């Protein structure tokens, strides 16, 4: 683990893999079979469970627990105090460690502060989950989701600007900041090269 900053109050269990230029801040705990990529930042009081996979350039803000069964691809942003789960119907008196459901957060997605991601879902590339939302179903690429339960209210660019596109149908627009062109076709958004 060359070029890694680990605060003196953090606990990194033997066997954990942490990529270069990653910063592990106050009171973080990284379990032994976790894999964390390059250039990440784990804020104060973050927990990373066993078998968790975290890509490169991932930002995990304060008070987030990334439990076994969760995978974060490159460039994911986890806002302060957002929540992952890994068992769909937990009971204290019933052990369900063999029932963890996989949660995949794809490249570039943003999970806003205090949102909850119910286990077993996939969050699409560059999707944006608003603060406090509760996601209980799969989210398409570039989707903007808000509310409880989360509902699809629009589309968002890779830069993080809302796109002038309808929820359904066929249309094309440009990101107001980057000028990149986005196409809505068959209810799916893609960025045109």
CORFENZI-V307836 format. One record per residue. RES is the residue in one small letter. PHI is phi in whole degrees, -180 to 180 (NA if undefined). PSI is psi in radians with two decimals (* if undefined). Layout:
[[RES;PHI;PSI] [RES;PHI;PSI]]
This chain:
[[x;NA;1.24] [x;-78;2.57] [x;61;0.55] [x;-110;2.34] [x;-98;2.14] [x;-125;2.03] [x;-62;2.60] [x;-63;-0.38] [x;-87;-0.16] [x;-79;2.67] [x;-118;2.10] [x;-119;1.93] [x;-69;2.62] [x;-55;2.40] [x;100;-0.32] [x;-67;2.53] [x;-114;2.18] [x;-130;2.20] [x;-75;2.85] [x;-61;2.64] [x;63;0.30] [x;-86;2.51] [x;-117;2.21] [x;-116;1.96] [x;-94;-2.90] [x;-54;2.36] [x;56;0.55] [x;-86;2.56] [x;-128;2.11] [x;-112;2.10] [x;-75;2.83] [x;-64;-0.50] [x;-106;0.34] [x;-80;2.61] [x;-125;2.14] [x;-124;2.32] [x;-79;-2.88] [x;-83;2.59] [x;66;0.46] [x;-90;2.86] [x;-135;2.15] [x;-111;1.90] [x;-71;3.12] [x;-55;2.37] [x;65;0.57] [x;-88;2.47] [x;-118;2.31] [x;-122;2.01] [x;-78;3.04] [x;-62;2.55] [x;64;0.17] [x;-74;2.44] [x;-117;2.16] [x;-123;2.22] [x;-76;-2.79] [x;-87;2.61] [x;59;0.61] [x;-90;2.36] [x;-112;2.06] [x;-116;1.97] [x;-78;3.10] [x;-56;2.55] [x;65;0.65] [x;-113;2.33] [x;-109;2.12] [x;-105;1.77] [x;-86;2.81] [x;-51;2.37] [x;104;-0.18] [x;-99;2.36] [x;-126;2.25] [x;-113;2.06] [x;-77;-3.11] [x;-57;2.57] [x;66;0.38] [x;-79;2.50] [x;-117;2.15] [x;-110;1.96] [x;-70;2.89] [x;-56;2.34] [x;61;0.34] [x;-72;2.83] [x;-128;2.32] [x;-107;2.62] [x;-121;2.89] [x;-135;-0.12] [x;-123;2.29] [x;-73;-0.66] [x;-132;1.18] [x;-69;2.54] [x;-138;2.38] [x;-60;-0.68] [x;-86;-0.07] [x;-122;2.07] [x;-78;2.23] [x;-130;0.56] [x;-63;-0.34] [x;-88;0.09] [x;-118;0.33] [x;-58;2.35] [x;-103;2.37] [x;-72;2.39] [x;-122;2.21] [x;-117;2.17] [x;-111;1.97] [x;-83;2.98] [x;-49;2.29] [x;79;0.00] [x;-69;2.62] [x;-117;2.26] [x;-114;1.89] [x;-67;2.86] [x;-54;2.37] [x;64;0.20] [x;-75;2.81] [x;-123;2.28] [x;-109;1.88] [x;-72;2.37] [x;-59;2.68] [x;94;0.10] [x;-108;2.87] [x;-120;2.26] [x;-101;2.13] [x;-68;2.92] [x;-59;2.30] [x;60;0.26] [x;-65;2.78] [x;-132;2.01] [x;-100;2.08] [x;-68;2.79] [x;-57;2.31] [x;80;-0.05] [x;-69;2.70] [x;-120;1.93] [x;-96;2.10] [x;-126;0.22] [x;-150;2.88] [x;-58;2.57] [x;-118;2.25] [x;-71;2.83] [x;-54;2.45] [x;66;0.16] [x;-77;2.50] [x;-105;2.09] [x;-123;2.35] [x;-142;2.79] [x;97;3.12] [x;-130;1.94] [x;-68;2.81] [x;-61;2.37] [x;-125;2.64] [x;-81;2.05] [x;-116;-0.09] [x;175;-2.93] [x;-126;2.67] [x;-135;2.54] [x;-82;2.96] [x;-63;-0.44] [x;-78;-0.35] [x;102;0.33] [x;-102;2.44] [x;-67;2.40] [x;-96;2.54] [x;-84;1.32] [x;-134;2.55] [x;-71;2.87] [x;-67;-0.59] [x;-134;2.84] [x;107;-2.69] [x;-129;2.26] [x;-165;2.98] [x;-143;2.54] [x;-155;3.03] [x;-120;2.63] [x;-68;2.24] [x;-64;-0.31] [x;-99;-0.91] [x;-88;-0.39] [x;82;-0.01] [x;-65;2.56] [x;-97;2.36] [x;-123;2.45] [x;-121;2.29] [x;-102;2.06] [x;-144;2.29] [x;53;0.68] [x;65;0.40] [x;-128;2.36] [x;-101;2.39] [x;-135;2.68] [x;-92;2.24] [x;-82;2.45] [x;-78;*]]
